[in-house]
């Protein structure tokens, strides 16, 4: 009865709810509605997934929830890169509430009775038994797509942590496939969607593969009370947020790139035609990665660490042009690439041109990340080169008014999260997003596939990208062949 009467409409409800005592800040209307929904769910002993777009203030909503519940300590598990952000936000919005990091060599839980404890997913894996000791009033999994693989050690460790209530935070509840959604909701509300096998049979196939609209509607109604999703584009959510403009820049290949591209297609397609099963799938992935590297820069594909870079890639030339225009207007730029090797080439190229830039990747220590964010936000460095996987979530980089995706990720949701490092609450200037696409190549065709996937994801919080490794030889060749451009 409580479920039906009180949370059938997650973002609605008649009862008033004020911000809790002790919150140093004013919650926006949609944040208050999110707090009310989380308070309902956790009061009933249920969990929920707050799946607002990045930058809409999920952190302050959780801080307010902790202050409202006052039911013991809250454990926040998040990527190491955002530990500092969580600590700053808690001290800002809940001054006086104890907060400590359970991370690093001197970590301890001694004396924890209230407040917040922050830990990383890596520390969770190593110290799951220790973290399972206290009785947590609330466990929060931030960037919860990190535990979408239910069989991973991280997901297993998270399930072992006892809590009165569990809350998942993510801007991408379905990053790739419908089982992502199952993994999140089976942690927040175990048993809701049945076993993983039953879910695949009942929902993943008819919704993700067959695109059955009736099944999609049933699934949406089933999960709606347990998952709250708001987008920046929704009416009334963030009217003060400045506009965002996305521009696709199509650039031709240089002669060197075109020759390399054709050679890779010819050589690897021959290998694919002679292979079957797992070996064939591996060769298809090899082909796709190699072609994307060729599209970026010949030096990326060839593994060069020195030598000339200018004049060999139209993408690099376009990046130079964009940076020249932006920096002349005192702007700031985030440049994302999924490849650390390419990021290092860009770093070397910009250094040679005298353009101040810094590079953040998966190997950057936590303290180094925080100092880089500080320097960029202070305006000390106008160009921030970022590895997409390492920096696509959790960072607040509102100094940037331009975002460049040097190469395209397979998943639009990952790109959106990266863009949201700049286009988030606190941004005061319009944000220009530039996506660089090699004309006539698989990048141009993949862009069309990504848009078709986005349609499904928007409809369901579902996904399912094309199984490129399962394409026939003929279909694969049509995808990767180099088209003649004019």
LINVEN-V161368 format. One line per field, one symbol per residue. phi: phi as a letter, one per 40 degrees, with the letter a starting at -180 (. if undefined). psi: psi as a letter, one per 40 degrees, with the letter a starting at -180 (. if undefined). burial: + if it has 9 or more other ideal C-beta (glycine too) atoms within 8 Angstrom, else -. Layout:
phi = ???
psi = ???
burial = ???
This chain:
phi = .ccccbbcbdcbhcccaccccgccibccdccccccccccdccccgbbabcbcddgcgcccccdccdcccfbhcbbbbacdcbdccccccccccbdgccaaccagcccabdgcbagbbbaccccdccbccccccccccabbbcfcccbcccccccccccccccacabbbbacbcbcbbdddcdccccccbdgdbgcccccdccbcccccbcfccccdcccccccdcbabbbbcccdgcacccccbbbbcbcbcccdcccccdcccdcccccccccbbfccccccccdccccccccccadccccgcbagcbcgbacccccddcccdcccccgcbbbbbacbcdccccccccccccgccabbbaccccdccccccccccccgcbcbbcbcdccbcbgcbbcccbbbbccbcccbdccccccdccbcadhcbbdbbbbbcbccgbcccccdccccccddccccbgbahcdccccccdccccccbccccbb
psi = ddddddedgdeaidhihiiiiehgihhidddddddddddddddeeiiihhfiiheefddddddddddddffaihhhhiideeddddddddddeghehhhihgiadfiieheheiaihhiiddddddfddddedihhdhhhhifeeefdhdeiddddddeehiidihhhhiegdgddidddddddddddghedeaiddddddddddddddefhddddddddddedeehhhiideihedgdehiihhhhhhhiiiidddddddddddddddddddeiibdddddddddddddddddddhddddefheaiidieehdddddddddddddddefiihhhhiehdddddddddddddefhhiihhadehiddddddddddddeedhehhhhhdddeeieihfedhehhhhdihiehddddddddeddgiheheiihhhhhhhhheadddddddddddddddddddfiagihgdeeiidddddddeihihi.
burial = --+---+--++-+-----+---+---+--+++++++++++++---++++++++++++++++++++++++--++++++++++++++++-++++++--+-+++++---+-+--+--+++++++-+++-++--+----+++++++++++++-+---+++++--+-+++++++++++++++++++++++++++--++--+--++--++++++------++--++--+--+++-+-+----++--+--+----+-++++--++-+++-++--++-++--+----++-++++++-++++++++++++-------+--+++++++++-++--++---+++++++-++-++++++++++---+-+++++--+-+-+++-++-+++---++++++++-++++++++++++++++++++-++++++++++++++--+---+++++++++++++++++-+++-++-++--++++++--+--+-+--++-++-+----
